[in-house]
Amino acid sequence: MSRGFTLQEFDDAGRQDLLSPPSSSVPVNREIEAPSASPSLPLDRPTQHERSDVLRGRQVLYVGDRGYRLTETEILAIRELGTFRMIDPLDLSQHVYRSSHEAERSLRHLVRLRLVSLRTFAGPEAAPRELATLTREGLRLLHRNRIPSRDQAVYCGFVRPKEANHDADLYRLYQKESARIQQEGGRVSRVVLDYELKRKINRDIARLGASARREIAERHGLRVVGKKIPVPDMRIEYQTATGEMARVNLELVTEHYRGRHVSDKVKAGFSLYTPHGEADHLHRMLDQHELTADILSL
């Protein structure tokens, strides 16, 4: 994305789209109908839900007494950021917006409204890479307006700076795998990141003890490898073309993974993806452990 853009260009727009609550003579509408549960699919065309306000093609969402007038695309972008925690704006421009220019203007607008935060990290080969995440206010907006569905966990803020590039690339992994699911007639229903799985597993271990790890792993659709329960980077739950519920556990493996770590992921039955150009290296690593696996490329 261009670095020459300044937030000052949005001073007026920010003031126009940050609204006071309606007059007491007009019912205050603070919720919208929950969009489709699949984060990869575009929001349905706006319907005139009786608890929604629409202004000039924009939806008015409230957090407490503060109203935000957002486009349908901006709502989708906020939903994606909440679901995946951090995303490269270039990926949002490809999968949410119509162009990188539209993505840049919209994200800077959302920053001005204090719904989104942008931060630069050291990207591949130490090149600067700007990533986006929700602020706490952006997260509250999702919760207060029930976006997305209640069973979809959402997040805000940058965490694990050393793994920022890896975590941001999970959105690309998701797009690749969800495209495969849709081509086979399926429909994504939920995305589960490792944060959620680890929290639930640790809670069960604290309650049941480490001796119950096999039962705990099975409860969460995982396997015990050695004495550990490997957790995937991401799980996609979806409905197949025949209406059955299914899931796939995904791991984004890079050249920094050690052989034992990769072999544990293979034994756990995860589907492996890797950035371009690293598959051969990982195949050689698995050969040393006498393992074979399909490694897909982003």
KEVEX-863012 format. One record per residue (C-alpha): residue number from 0; x, y, z. Coordinates in pm, 1 decimal, padded with zeros to 6 digits. Example, Ala and Ser with C-alpha at 12.3 -4.5 7.8 and 13.67 -1.06 7.14 Angstrom:
[rec 0 [01230.0 -00450.0 00780.0]];
[rec 1 [01367.0 -00106.0 00714.0]];
//
This chain:
[rec 0 [00000.0 00000.0 00000.0]];
[rec 1 [00106.5 00353.4 -00064.8]];
[rec 2 [00282.5 00530.0 00219.7]];
[rec 3 [00197.2 00880.1 00097.5]];
[rec 4 [-00157.5 00886.2 00231.1]];
[rec 5 [-00234.2 01093.5 00540.3]];
[rec 6 [-00518.1 01070.0 00788.9]];
[rec 7 [-00585.2 01442.9 00755.1]];
[rec 8 [-00779.3 01374.8 00437.0]];
[rec 9 [-01039.4 01203.1 00652.9]];
[rec 10 [-01092.9 01475.5 00911.6]];
[rec 11 [-01423.8 01583.8 00761.3]];
[rec 12 [-01537.0 01234.0 00667.1]];
[rec 13 [-01461.0 01108.4 01016.6]];
[rec 14 [-01675.2 01379.2 01172.6]];
[rec 15 [-01960.6 01305.7 00932.0]];
[rec 16 [-01960.2 00931.6 00997.6]];
[rec 17 [-01926.6 00949.4 01377.5]];
[rec 18 [-02285.1 01019.0 01474.5]];
[rec 19 [-02472.1 01114.2 01786.5]];
[rec 20 [-02762.1 00887.5 01882.1]];
[rec 21 [-03096.8 00971.1 01723.4]];
[rec 22 [-03348.2 01195.9 01892.8]];
[rec 23 [-03546.1 01033.4 02172.0]];
[rec 24 [-03852.3 01063.8 01950.4]];
[rec 25 [-03696.8 00809.6 01714.4]];
[rec 26 [-03628.1 00453.3 01836.5]];
[rec 27 [-03253.5 00399.6 01884.8]];
[rec 28 [-03142.1 00104.5 01680.8]];
[rec 29 [-02825.3 -00057.1 01816.2]];
[rec 30 [-02832.7 -00398.6 01655.8]];
[rec 31 [-02826.6 -00533.2 01304.0]];
[rec 32 [-02923.5 -00870.9 01174.7]];
[rec 33 [-02624.9 -01106.4 01197.9]];
[rec 34 [-02462.6 -01158.8 00857.0]];
[rec 35 [-02383.2 -01494.1 00702.9]];
[rec 36 [-02166.8 -01710.8 00926.7]];
[rec 37 [-01911.3 -01763.3 00651.2]];
[rec 38 [-01641.8 -01493.1 00677.2]];
[rec 39 [-01530.1 -01556.3 00318.5]];
[rec 40 [-01864.2 -01478.0 00159.2]];
[rec 41 [-01982.4 -01122.5 00093.9]];
[rec 42 [-02255.4 -00987.1 00313.8]];
[rec 43 [-02602.1 -01026.5 00167.1]];
[rec 44 [-02742.1 -00715.9 00002.0]];
[rec 45 [-02881.5 -00494.1 00281.6]];
[rec 46 [-03237.2 -00576.7 00385.9]];
[rec 47 [-03453.0 -00326.8 00568.7]];
[rec 48 [-03441.9 -00497.7 00906.8]];
[rec 49 [-03682.5 -00328.2 01144.0]];
[rec 50 [-03399.7 -00260.5 01395.0]];
[rec 51 [-03158.0 -00113.4 01139.8]];
[rec 52 [-03101.6 00243.0 01025.3]];
[rec 53 [-02973.8 00304.5 00673.6]];
[rec 54 [-02829.6 00643.2 00572.0]];
[rec 55 [-02733.8 00709.1 00209.3]];
[rec 56 [-02637.3 00348.0 00148.5]];
[rec 57 [-02456.0 00323.8 00481.7]];
[rec 58 [-02561.9 00131.1 00788.6]];
[rec 59 [-02565.1 00303.2 01127.1]];
[rec 60 [-02419.6 00085.1 01403.4]];
[rec 61 [-02408.0 00191.0 01766.0]];
[rec 62 [-02165.6 00132.5 02051.8]];
[rec 63 [-02327.1 00287.3 02356.6]];
[rec 64 [-02431.7 00641.2 02260.8]];
[rec 65 [-02194.6 00662.1 01966.0]];
[rec 66 [-02311.6 00581.7 01616.3]];
[rec 67 [-02091.8 00481.3 01323.1]];
[rec 68 [-02212.2 00514.5 00965.0]];
[rec 69 [-02038.2 00238.8 00771.3]];
[rec 70 [-02065.1 00092.0 00425.2]];
[rec 71 [-02146.6 -00273.1 00371.7]];
[rec 72 [-01786.3 -00331.8 00263.2]];
[rec 73 [-01649.6 -00165.6 00577.9]];
[rec 74 [-01869.8 -00389.4 00793.6]];
[rec 75 [-01734.4 -00693.7 00609.5]];
[rec 76 [-01375.0 -00572.6 00656.3]];
[rec 77 [-01432.3 -00526.2 01029.8]];
[rec 78 [-01583.6 -00872.8 01051.0]];
[rec 79 [-01284.8 -01027.0 00874.0]];
[rec 80 [-01039.5 -00845.8 01102.1]];
[rec 81 [-01226.0 -00964.2 01410.3]];
[rec 82 [-01233.6 -01324.0 01290.1]];
[rec 83 [-00864.6 -01345.3 01194.8]];
[rec 84 [-00722.3 -01085.8 01439.3]];
[rec 85 [-00466.6 -00941.9 01195.5]];
[rec 86 [-00466.0 -00918.7 00815.4]];
[rec 87 [-00241.4 -00762.7 00553.5]];
[rec 88 [-00438.1 -00474.2 00393.0]];
[rec 89 [-00322.4 -00599.8 00053.5]];
[rec 90 [-00513.2 -00922.2 00120.2]];
[rec 91 [-00822.2 -00725.6 00223.0]];
[rec 92 [-00796.3 -00529.8 -00102.5]];
[rec 93 [-00806.0 -00859.3 -00291.9]];
[rec 94 [-01081.5 -01038.9 -00102.2]];
[rec 95 [-01302.5 -00761.1 00040.4]];
[rec 96 [-01249.2 -00439.0 -00154.0]];
[rec 97 [-01256.2 -00371.4 -00527.3]];
[rec 98 [-00905.6 -00224.7 -00536.8]];
[rec 99 [-00603.0 -00143.6 -00322.3]];
[rec 100 [-00693.6 00225.7 -00347.3]];
[rec 101 [-01042.1 00163.5 -00206.0]];
[rec 102 [-00892.9 -00054.8 00069.1]];
[rec 103 [-00643.6 00213.2 00165.2]];
[rec 104 [-00901.7 00491.1 00184.2]];
[rec 105 [-01147.1 00275.3 00377.0]];
[rec 106 [-00894.3 00146.2 00629.3]];
[rec 107 [-00755.8 00493.9 00696.5]];
[rec 108 [-01115.4 00603.1 00747.0]];
[rec 109 [-01172.6 00321.6 00998.5]];
[rec 110 [-00848.9 00419.8 01173.9]];
[rec 111 [-00979.3 00774.3 01200.6]];
[rec 112 [-01293.9 00637.4 01364.2]];
[rec 113 [-01071.5 00439.5 01605.6]];
[rec 114 [-01221.9 00107.9 01496.2]];
[rec 115 [-00907.0 -00025.1 01327.0]];
[rec 116 [-00537.9 00002.2 01408.0]];
[rec 117 [-00247.7 -00023.0 01160.4]];
[rec 118 [00106.0 -00118.5 01257.8]];
[rec 119 [00423.7 -00189.1 01064.1]];
[rec 120 [00621.2 -00508.8 01125.9]];
[rec 121 [00935.1 -00654.0 00973.9]];
[rec 122 [00797.9 -00861.8 00689.8]];
[rec 123 [00959.1 -01134.7 00479.7]];
[rec 124 [01329.9 -01066.8 00425.0]];
[rec 125 [01297.9 -00782.5 00680.1]];
[rec 126 [01094.7 -00567.2 00440.0]];
[rec 127 [00839.2 -00344.0 00619.1]];
[rec 128 [00488.8 -00486.3 00619.3]];
[rec 129 [00180.8 -00303.3 00742.2]];
[rec 130 [-00087.4 -00511.4 00914.3]];
[rec 131 [-00435.5 -00423.6 01036.0]];
[rec 132 [-00630.8 -00528.4 01345.5]];
[rec 133 [-00941.3 -00417.5 01531.8]];
[rec 134 [-00922.3 -00183.0 01828.5]];
[rec 135 [-01118.2 -00253.5 02146.3]];
[rec 136 [-01384.3 -00015.9 02016.1]];
[rec 137 [-01400.4 -00212.3 01690.8]];
[rec 138 [-01441.7 -00534.4 01887.5]];
[rec 139 [-01720.0 -00378.6 02095.4]];
[rec 140 [-01892.4 -00276.6 01772.5]];
[rec 141 [-01892.0 -00641.1 01657.7]];
[rec 142 [-02027.1 -00766.2 01989.4]];
[rec 143 [-02293.0 -00497.2 02035.5]];
[rec 144 [-02427.7 -00546.8 01683.8]];
[rec 145 [-02395.1 -00926.3 01684.7]];
[rec 146 [-02146.7 -00945.7 01399.3]];
[rec 147 [-02075.6 -01224.1 01312.7]];
[rec 148 [-02279.3 -01513.7 01456.3]];
[rec 149 [-02251.9 -01580.2 01828.3]];
[rec 150 [-02051.4 -01902.2 01792.8]];
[rec 151 [-01773.6 -01723.2 01599.3]];
[rec 152 [-01495.5 -01596.7 01827.7]];
[rec 153 [-01359.9 -01251.7 01743.1]];
[rec 154 [-01041.9 -01071.8 01851.3]];
[rec 155 [-00869.3 -00737.1 01863.8]];
[rec 156 [-00516.0 -00606.4 01905.4]];
[rec 157 [-00172.3 -00718.5 01790.8]];
[rec 158 [-00021.5 -01013.4 01978.8]];
[rec 159 [00283.6 -01236.3 01926.3]];
[rec 160 [00486.2 -00974.2 01731.5]];
[rec 161 [00749.8 -01230.7 01634.4]];
[rec 162 [00477.9 -01437.9 01468.8]];
[rec 163 [00288.2 -01147.0 01313.7]];
[rec 164 [00373.1 -01240.7 00954.4]];
[rec 165 [00280.4 -01602.6 01009.1]];
[rec 166 [-00048.0 -01512.2 01180.6]];
[rec 167 [-00142.2 -01255.8 00914.8]];
[rec 168 [-00080.1 -01513.5 00639.8]];
[rec 169 [-00347.3 -01738.3 00792.0]];
[rec 170 [-00603.1 -01522.8 00611.7]];
[rec 171 [-00443.1 -01622.3 00281.0]];
[rec 172 [-00448.5 -01986.3 00390.7]];
[rec 173 [-00815.7 -01951.9 00476.5]];
[rec 174 [-00898.7 -01804.0 00137.1]];
[rec 175 [-00718.4 -02089.1 -00037.8]];
[rec 176 [-00888.2 -02364.4 00162.4]];
[rec 177 [-01234.0 -02204.1 00167.2]];
[rec 178 [-01218.7 -02173.5 -00213.1]];
[rec 179 [-01157.0 -02549.5 -00230.4]];
[rec 180 [-01450.4 -02615.5 00003.6]];
[rec 181 [-01682.1 -02396.8 -00202.5]];
[rec 182 [-01571.1 -02555.9 -00529.1]];
[rec 183 [-01683.2 -02890.4 -00384.1]];
[rec 184 [-02023.7 -02744.2 -00297.3]];
[rec 185 [-01954.9 -02679.1 00069.9]];
[rec 186 [-02021.3 -02371.0 00280.2]];
[rec 187 [-01800.3 -02243.8 00561.8]];
[rec 188 [-01982.2 -02201.7 00892.4]];
[rec 189 [-01708.0 -02111.4 01139.4]];
[rec 190 [-01335.8 -02039.2 01175.5]];
[rec 191 [-01150.0 -02149.7 01488.3]];
[rec 192 [-00802.9 -02006.6 01554.4]];
[rec 193 [-00544.9 -02170.1 01781.4]];
[rec 194 [-00619.5 -01912.8 02055.1]];
[rec 195 [-00966.9 -02058.7 02100.7]];
[rec 196 [-00861.7 -02423.6 02084.7]];
[rec 197 [-00572.4 -02377.6 02328.8]];
[rec 198 [-00794.4 -02193.5 02575.5]];
[rec 199 [-01052.5 -02473.1 02573.4]];
[rec 200 [-00792.5 -02750.3 02598.1]];
[rec 201 [-00609.9 -02580.6 02886.9]];
[rec 202 [-00941.6 -02531.8 03065.7]];
[rec 203 [-01022.7 -02902.6 03031.8]];
[rec 204 [-00675.9 -03010.4 03145.2]];
[rec 205 [-00706.8 -02788.5 03453.3]];
[rec 206 [-01042.0 -02948.0 03530.2]];
[rec 207 [-00977.7 -03312.6 03437.3]];
[rec 208 [-00600.4 -03344.2 03469.4]];
[rec 209 [-00326.0 -03435.0 03221.4]];
[rec 210 [-00411.5 -03805.1 03249.7]];
[rec 211 [-00732.8 -03732.2 03057.7]];
[rec 212 [-00549.1 -03579.6 02760.9]];
[rec 213 [-00669.0 -03847.3 02517.8]];
[rec 214 [-01030.5 -03791.1 02614.0]];
[rec 215 [-00976.3 -03415.5 02595.3]];
[rec 216 [-00814.8 -03439.9 02252.1]];
[rec 217 [-01102.4 -03647.6 02116.7]];
[rec 218 [-01352.9 -03402.5 02262.0]];
[rec 219 [-01194.6 -03126.4 02053.3]];
[rec 220 [-01145.3 -03332.5 01737.1]];
[rec 221 [-00768.2 -03368.8 01788.1]];
[rec 222 [-00514.1 -03647.0 01848.5]];
[rec 223 [-00251.3 -03712.0 02110.9]];
[rec 224 [00100.9 -03732.0 01964.4]];
[rec 225 [00351.4 -03855.2 02219.3]];
[rec 226 [00232.3 -03684.8 02536.0]];
[rec 227 [00109.7 -03368.9 02366.2]];
[rec 228 [-00203.3 -03250.6 02192.2]];
[rec 229 [-00085.8 -03065.8 01879.5]];
[rec 230 [-00311.3 -02769.1 01801.0]];
[rec 231 [-00355.1 -02645.3 01441.2]];
[rec 232 [-00309.3 -02284.0 01340.9]];
[rec 233 [-00668.1 -02280.2 01223.0]];
[rec 234 [-00972.0 -02501.9 01189.5]];
[rec 235 [-01245.7 -02447.6 00933.3]];
[rec 236 [-01586.2 -02594.8 01010.0]];
[rec 237 [-01817.3 -02627.9 00712.9]];
[rec 238 [-02125.6 -02790.4 00568.2]];
[rec 239 [-02062.8 -03027.1 00279.2]];
[rec 240 [-02261.4 -03038.2 -00043.8]];
[rec 241 [-02466.0 -03325.0 00106.6]];
[rec 242 [-02549.4 -03124.7 00419.4]];
[rec 243 [-02309.9 -03300.1 00657.0]];
[rec 244 [-02094.3 -03104.9 00901.9]];
[rec 245 [-01719.6 -03142.3 00851.4]];
[rec 246 [-01396.2 -02974.9 00958.9]];
[rec 247 [-01037.1 -02945.9 00845.6]];
[rec 248 [-00737.2 -02865.9 01065.4]];
[rec 249 [-00481.4 -02644.4 00891.2]];
[rec 250 [-00118.8 -02561.9 00964.7]];
[rec 251 [00091.8 -02298.8 00790.6]];
[rec 252 [00443.0 -02446.6 00794.2]];
[rec 253 [00747.3 -02231.5 00720.3]];
[rec 254 [01118.5 -02301.6 00689.0]];
[rec 255 [01159.6 -02200.6 01053.9]];
[rec 256 [00972.6 -02509.6 01174.1]];
[rec 257 [01192.4 -02782.9 01315.8]];
[rec 258 [01167.3 -03138.6 01190.6]];
[rec 259 [01006.6 -03273.9 01508.0]];
[rec 260 [00748.9 -02996.8 01504.9]];
[rec 261 [00652.9 -03067.1 01144.6]];
[rec 262 [00638.7 -03442.9 01201.2]];
[rec 263 [00404.3 -03393.8 01498.4]];
[rec 264 [00170.6 -03187.9 01279.1]];
[rec 265 [00168.7 -03462.6 01016.7]];
[rec 266 [00097.7 -03732.7 01276.6]];
[rec 267 [-00183.5 -03516.4 01411.6]];
[rec 268 [-00348.7 -03533.4 01069.4]];
[rec 269 [-00331.3 -03163.5 00985.7]];
[rec 270 [-00346.9 -03033.9 00629.1]];
[rec 271 [-00020.8 -02850.8 00563.1]];
[rec 272 [00026.9 -02531.4 00365.4]];
[rec 273 [00348.9 -02344.6 00304.3]];
[rec 274 [00452.5 -02015.3 00143.5]];
[rec 275 [00575.9 -02039.4 -00214.1]];
[rec 276 [00908.5 -02212.0 -00264.6]];
[rec 277 [00933.8 -02393.5 00069.5]];
[rec 278 [00756.7 -02722.9 -00007.2]];
[rec 279 [01069.8 -02905.0 -00129.9]];
[rec 280 [01260.2 -02810.5 00185.8]];
[rec 281 [00980.0 -02941.6 00405.0]];
[rec 282 [00947.5 -03265.7 00205.9]];
[rec 283 [01318.4 -03332.2 00264.7]];
[rec 284 [01265.6 -03263.5 00634.1]];
[rec 285 [00981.8 -03516.6 00650.0]];
[rec 286 [01190.0 -03773.7 00460.8]];
[rec 287 [01435.7 -03767.5 00749.5]];
[rec 288 [01150.3 -03877.1 00976.8]];
[rec 289 [01025.0 -04132.5 00723.8]];
[rec 290 [00697.7 -03943.3 00681.3]];
[rec 291 [00508.5 -03832.3 00373.9]];
[rec 292 [00244.7 -03562.1 00347.8]];
[rec 293 [00079.2 -03342.4 00091.1]];
[rec 294 [00209.3 -02987.9 00133.2]];
[rec 295 [00001.4 -02728.3 -00046.7]];
[rec 296 [00133.5 -02389.7 -00150.8]];
[rec 297 [-00032.0 -02055.3 -00080.9]];
//
